[in-house]
Amino acid sequence: MRTRMEQHLEKYNEPGNILLMTGDIDFLGVIREAKRLGFYVLLAYNEKKNVRSELK
């Protein structure tokens, strides 16, 4: 069964879509799925936690 996030990613999978993720590294599975579906994934983390922002 597809998760709600996976269903959302499939529904809005248009060329050039960007998914903004904020929060923990726990989203790695969702990020991998989004990238597989052709999304650009922008990761935004708090620099105080020594985590950098990246465009994947």
MOPAC internal coordinates of N, CA, C and O (Angstrom, degrees):
PM7 1SCF
backbone

  N    0.0000 0     0.00 0     0.00 0    0    0    0
  C    1.4475 1     0.00 0     0.00 0    1    0    0
  C    1.5317 1   109.26 1     0.00 0    2    1    0
  O    1.2310 1   120.80 1   -45.19 1    3    2    1
  N    1.3250 1   116.08 1   134.81 1    3    2    1
  C    1.4596 1   122.08 1  -178.34 1    5    3    2
  C    1.5267 1   110.46 1   -76.23 1    6    5    3
  O    1.2310 1   120.74 1   -40.00 1    7    6    5
  N    1.3275 1   116.18 1   140.00 1    7    6    5
  C    1.4608 1   119.23 1   176.13 1    9    7    6
  C    1.5232 1   109.10 1   -72.88 1   10    9    7
  O    1.2310 1   121.32 1   -14.92 1   11   10    9
  N    1.3128 1   115.08 1   165.08 1   11   10    9
  C    1.4661 1   120.05 1   178.88 1   13   11   10
  C    1.5334 1   111.10 1   -60.72 1   14   13   11
  O    1.2310 1   120.44 1   140.49 1   15   14   13
  N    1.3284 1   116.77 1   -39.51 1   15   14   13
  C    1.4643 1   120.39 1   179.17 1   17   15   14
  C    1.5246 1   110.85 1   -65.70 1   18   17   15
  O    1.2310 1   119.93 1   137.79 1   19   18   17
  N    1.3236 1   117.74 1   -42.21 1   19   18   17
  C    1.4622 1   120.84 1   178.61 1   21   19   18
  C    1.5242 1   110.97 1   -62.41 1   22   21   19
  O    1.2310 1   120.20 1   139.01 1   23   22   21
  N    1.3339 1   117.21 1   -40.99 1   23   22   21
  C    1.4627 1   120.97 1   177.28 1   25   23   22
  C    1.5232 1   110.62 1   -62.82 1   26   25   23
  O    1.2310 1   120.44 1   139.03 1   27   26   25
  N    1.3345 1   116.75 1   -40.97 1   27   26   25
  C    1.4584 1   121.87 1   178.19 1   29   27   26
  C    1.5314 1   110.34 1   -62.88 1   30   29   27
  O    1.2310 1   120.53 1   135.95 1   31   30   29
  N    1.3292 1   116.59 1   -44.05 1   31   30   29
  C    1.4563 1   120.51 1  -179.80 1   33   31   30
  C    1.5202 1   111.09 1   -62.39 1   34   33   31
  O    1.2310 1   120.00 1   138.54 1   35   34   33
  N    1.3269 1   117.60 1   -41.46 1   35   34   33
  C    1.4583 1   120.77 1   179.04 1   37   35   34
  C    1.5243 1   111.21 1   -66.42 1   38   37   35
  O    1.2310 1   120.41 1   139.83 1   39   38   37
  N    1.3205 1   116.83 1   -40.17 1   39   38   37
  C    1.4645 1   121.66 1  -177.97 1   41   39   38
  C    1.5237 1   111.58 1   -64.22 1   42   41   39
  O    1.2310 1   120.29 1   140.82 1   43   42   41
  N    1.3206 1   117.05 1   -39.18 1   43   42   41
  C    1.4625 1   121.44 1  -174.91 1   45   43   42
  C    1.5219 1   112.94 1  -105.50 1   46   45   43
  O    1.2310 1   120.45 1  -154.97 1   47   46   45
  N    1.3209 1   116.74 1    25.03 1   47   46   45
  C    1.4601 1   120.70 1  -178.40 1   49   47   46
  C    1.5248 1   110.75 1   -81.42 1   50   49   47
  O    1.2310 1   120.78 1   -98.80 1   51   50   49
  N    1.3147 1   116.11 1    81.20 1   51   50   49
  C    1.4600 1   122.67 1   174.74 1   53   51   50
  C    1.5220 1   107.89 1  -110.04 1   54   53   51
  O    1.2310 1   119.50 1   -30.61 1   55   54   53
  N    1.3309 1   118.55 1   149.39 1   55   54   53
  C    1.4669 1   120.30 1   179.44 1   57   55   54
  C    1.5276 1   111.69 1   -55.65 1   58   57   55
  O    1.2310 1   120.66 1   -47.16 1   59   58   57
  N    1.3235 1   116.34 1   132.84 1   59   58   57
  C    1.4525 1   121.38 1   177.47 1   61   59   58
  C    1.5140 1   114.95 1    86.82 1   62   61   59
  O    1.2310 1   119.62 1  -178.31 1   63   62   61
  N    1.3341 1   118.33 1     1.69 1   63   62   61
  C    1.4609 1   119.56 1   177.91 1   65   63   62
  C    1.5192 1   110.40 1   -63.00 1   66   65   63
  O    1.2310 1   121.38 1   -34.56 1   67   66   65
  N    1.3068 1   114.97 1   145.44 1   67   66   65
  C    1.4638 1   121.33 1   177.18 1   69   67   66
  C    1.5196 1   108.19 1  -121.41 1   70   69   67
  O    1.2310 1   120.47 1   -49.93 1   71   70   69
  N    1.3085 1   116.71 1   130.07 1   71   70   69
  C    1.4549 1   122.15 1   177.69 1   73   71   70
  C    1.5223 1   107.99 1  -107.03 1   74   73   71
  O    1.2310 1   120.25 1   -59.07 1   75   74   73
  N    1.3239 1   117.13 1   120.93 1   75   74   73
  C    1.4657 1   121.69 1   178.74 1   77   75   74
  C    1.5210 1   108.34 1   -94.34 1   78   77   75
  O    1.2310 1   120.84 1   -59.31 1   79   78   77
  N    1.3142 1   116.00 1   120.69 1   79   78   77
  C    1.4572 1   121.55 1  -179.91 1   81   79   78
  C    1.5189 1   108.39 1  -112.65 1   82   81   79
  O    1.2310 1   120.44 1   -49.75 1   83   82   81
  N    1.3179 1   116.77 1   130.25 1   83   82   81
  C    1.4593 1   120.54 1   172.37 1   85   83   82
  C    1.5224 1   107.56 1  -127.11 1   86   85   83
  O    1.2310 1   120.35 1   -34.39 1   87   86   85
  N    1.3025 1   116.94 1   145.61 1   87   86   85
  C    1.4572 1   119.34 1   178.00 1   89   87   86
  C    1.5076 1   112.73 1   126.07 1   90   89   87
  O    1.2310 1   121.25 1    36.05 1   91   90   89
  N    1.3160 1   115.20 1  -143.95 1   91   90   89
  C    1.4614 1   122.78 1  -173.49 1   93   91   90
  C    1.5085 1   112.95 1   -83.33 1   94   93   91
  O    1.2310 1   122.49 1    -8.54 1   95   94   93
  N    1.3134 1   112.83 1   171.46 1   95   94   93
  C    1.4538 1   121.32 1   173.58 1   97   95   94
  C    1.5360 1   110.27 1   -75.70 1   98   97   95
  O    1.2310 1   120.13 1   175.60 1   99   98   97
  N    1.3398 1   117.35 1    -4.40 1   99   98   97
  C    1.4620 1   122.39 1   179.57 1  101   99   98
  C    1.5241 1   112.31 1   -61.88 1  102  101   99
  O    1.2310 1   120.50 1   167.69 1  103  102  101
  N    1.3270 1   116.65 1   -12.31 1  103  102  101
  C    1.4534 1   120.73 1  -178.22 1  105  103  102
  C    1.5229 1   112.97 1   -87.03 1  106  105  103
  O    1.2310 1   119.44 1  -169.98 1  107  106  105
  N    1.3225 1   118.67 1    10.02 1  107  106  105
  C    1.4619 1   120.31 1  -175.50 1  109  107  106
  C    1.5229 1   112.86 1   -57.60 1  110  109  107
  O    1.2310 1   119.78 1   141.38 1  111  110  109
  N    1.3221 1   118.02 1   -38.62 1  111  110  109
  C    1.4619 1   120.54 1   177.99 1  113  111  110
  C    1.5142 1   111.72 1   -63.06 1  114  113  111
  O    1.2310 1   120.78 1   137.02 1  115  114  113
  N    1.3151 1   116.11 1   -42.98 1  115  114  113
  C    1.4656 1   121.14 1   178.64 1  117  115  114
  C    1.5247 1   110.11 1   -66.65 1  118  117  115
  O    1.2310 1   120.50 1   139.44 1  119  118  117
  N    1.3313 1   116.65 1   -40.56 1  119  118  117
  C    1.4616 1   120.84 1   179.30 1  121  119  118
  C    1.5239 1   110.50 1   -62.34 1  122  121  119
  O    1.2310 1   120.29 1   134.44 1  123  122  121
  N    1.3200 1   117.05 1   -45.56 1  123  122  121
  C    1.4722 1   120.36 1   178.53 1  125  123  122
  C    1.5246 1   111.06 1   -60.54 1  126  125  123
  O    1.2310 1   120.10 1   137.48 1  127  126  125
  N    1.3242 1   117.41 1   -42.52 1  127  126  125
  C    1.4633 1   121.25 1   178.92 1  129  127  126
  C    1.5235 1   110.71 1   -64.92 1  130  129  127
  O    1.2310 1   120.15 1   137.84 1  131  130  129
  N    1.3181 1   117.31 1   -42.16 1  131  130  129
  C    1.4682 1   121.00 1   178.81 1  133  131  130
  C    1.5246 1   110.45 1   -61.93 1  134  133  131
  O    1.2310 1   120.34 1   135.45 1  135  134  133
  N    1.3308 1   116.96 1   -44.55 1  135  134  133
  C    1.4598 1   120.27 1   178.83 1  137  135  134
  C    1.5234 1   110.79 1   -64.01 1  138  137  135
  O    1.2310 1   120.17 1   141.05 1  139  138  137
  N    1.3234 1   117.28 1   -38.95 1  139  138  137
  C    1.4609 1   121.28 1   178.19 1  141  139  138
  C    1.5275 1   110.89 1   -61.51 1  142  141  139
  O    1.2310 1   120.75 1   145.08 1  143  142  141
  N    1.3371 1   116.17 1   -34.92 1  143  142  141
  C    1.4595 1   121.08 1   179.85 1  145  143  142
  C    1.5253 1   112.76 1   -82.67 1  146  145  143
  O    1.2310 1   119.96 1   178.80 1  147  146  145
  N    1.3339 1   117.68 1    -1.20 1  147  146  145
  C    1.4517 1   120.82 1   175.09 1  149  147  146
  C    1.5134 1   116.07 1    98.89 1  150  149  147
  O    1.2310 1   119.99 1  -169.62 1  151  150  149
  N    1.3256 1   117.62 1    10.38 1  151  150  149
  C    1.4593 1   120.58 1   177.37 1  153  151  150
  C    1.5265 1   110.34 1   -78.41 1  154  153  151
  O    1.2310 1   120.61 1   -29.29 1  155  154  153
  N    1.3154 1   116.44 1   150.71 1  155  154  153
  C    1.4568 1   122.56 1   163.21 1  157  155  154
  C    1.5198 1   104.52 1   -89.35 1  158  157  155
  O    1.2310 1   119.87 1   -49.47 1  159  158  157
  N    1.3059 1   117.85 1   130.53 1  159  158  157
  C    1.4629 1   120.97 1  -176.39 1  161  159  158
  C    1.5225 1   109.30 1  -113.63 1  162  161  159
  O    1.2310 1   120.86 1   -60.05 1  163  162  161
  N    1.3184 1   115.96 1   119.95 1  163  162  161
  C    1.4565 1   121.80 1   177.60 1  165  163  162
  C    1.5178 1   108.27 1   -99.58 1  166  165  163
  O    1.2310 1   120.96 1   -60.59 1  167  166  165
  N    1.3264 1   115.77 1   119.41 1  167  166  165
  C    1.4561 1   121.14 1   179.94 1  169  167  166
  C    1.5209 1   108.76 1  -100.41 1  170  169  167
  O    1.2310 1   120.38 1   -58.50 1  171  170  169
  N    1.3069 1   116.89 1   121.50 1  171  170  169
  C    1.4654 1   121.19 1  -179.44 1  173  171  170
  C    1.5226 1   108.81 1  -120.38 1  174  173  171
  O    1.2310 1   121.12 1   -63.73 1  175  174  173
  N    1.3095 1   115.47 1   116.27 1  175  174  173
  C    1.4592 1   120.85 1  -178.93 1  177  175  174
  C    1.5184 1   110.09 1  -124.18 1  178  177  175
  O    1.2310 1   121.06 1   -16.00 1  179  178  177
  N    1.2886 1   115.58 1   164.00 1  179  178  177
  C    1.4576 1   122.78 1   178.40 1  181  179  178
  C    1.5278 1   109.34 1   -76.40 1  182  181  179
  O    1.2310 1   120.28 1   -58.25 1  183  182  181
  N    1.3219 1   117.07 1   121.75 1  183  182  181
  C    1.4645 1   120.49 1  -179.57 1  185  183  182
  C    1.5227 1   112.34 1   -65.68 1  186  185  183
  O    1.2310 1   119.71 1   156.09 1  187  186  185
  N    1.3200 1   118.16 1   -23.91 1  187  186  185
  C    1.4660 1   120.81 1   178.73 1  189  187  186
  C    1.5254 1   111.16 1   -64.08 1  190  189  187
  O    1.2310 1   120.85 1   158.17 1  191  190  189
  N    1.3187 1   115.99 1   -21.83 1  191  190  189
  C    1.4635 1   120.47 1   178.79 1  193  191  190
  C    1.5308 1   110.66 1   -93.44 1  194  193  191
  O    1.2310 1   120.58 1  -167.15 1  195  194  193
  N    1.3457 1   116.49 1    12.85 1  195  194  193
  C    1.4648 1   122.55 1   178.99 1  197  195  194
  C    1.5237 1   112.94 1    59.72 1  198  197  195
  O    1.2310 1   120.84 1  -143.29 1  199  198  197
  N    1.3145 1   116.00 1    36.71 1  199  198  197
  C    1.4635 1   120.89 1   176.28 1  201  199  198
  C    1.5168 1   107.19 1  -119.98 1  202  201  199
  O    1.2310 1   120.43 1   -45.73 1  203  202  201
  N    1.3152 1   116.78 1   134.27 1  203  202  201
  C    1.4551 1   120.29 1  -175.18 1  205  203  202
  C    1.5210 1   111.90 1   -96.06 1  206  205  203
  O    1.2310 1   121.07 1   -19.48 1  207  206  205
  N    1.3249 1   115.55 1   160.52 1  207  206  205
  C    1.4565 1   122.17 1   175.46 1  209  207  206
  C    1.5243 1   108.01 1   -89.67 1  210  209  207
  O    1.2310 1   120.37 1   -38.98 1  211  210  209
  N    1.3140 1   116.90 1   141.02 1  211  210  209
  C    1.4587 1   120.80 1  -177.60 1  213  211  210
  C    1.5130 1   110.17 1  -141.22 1  214  213  211
  O    1.2310 1   121.18 1   -28.39 1  215  214  213
  N    1.3044 1   115.35 1   151.61 1  215  214  213
  C    1.4556 1   121.08 1   168.85 1  217  215  214
  C    1.5097 1   106.40 1  -107.74 1  218  217  215
  O    1.2310 1   120.68 1   -62.23 1  219  218  217
  N    1.3221 1   116.31 1   117.77 1  219  218  217
  C    1.4631 1   121.26 1  -176.77 1  221  219  218
  C    1.5070 1   109.31 1  -100.74 1  222  221  219
  O    1.2310 1   120.10 1   180.00 1  223  222  221

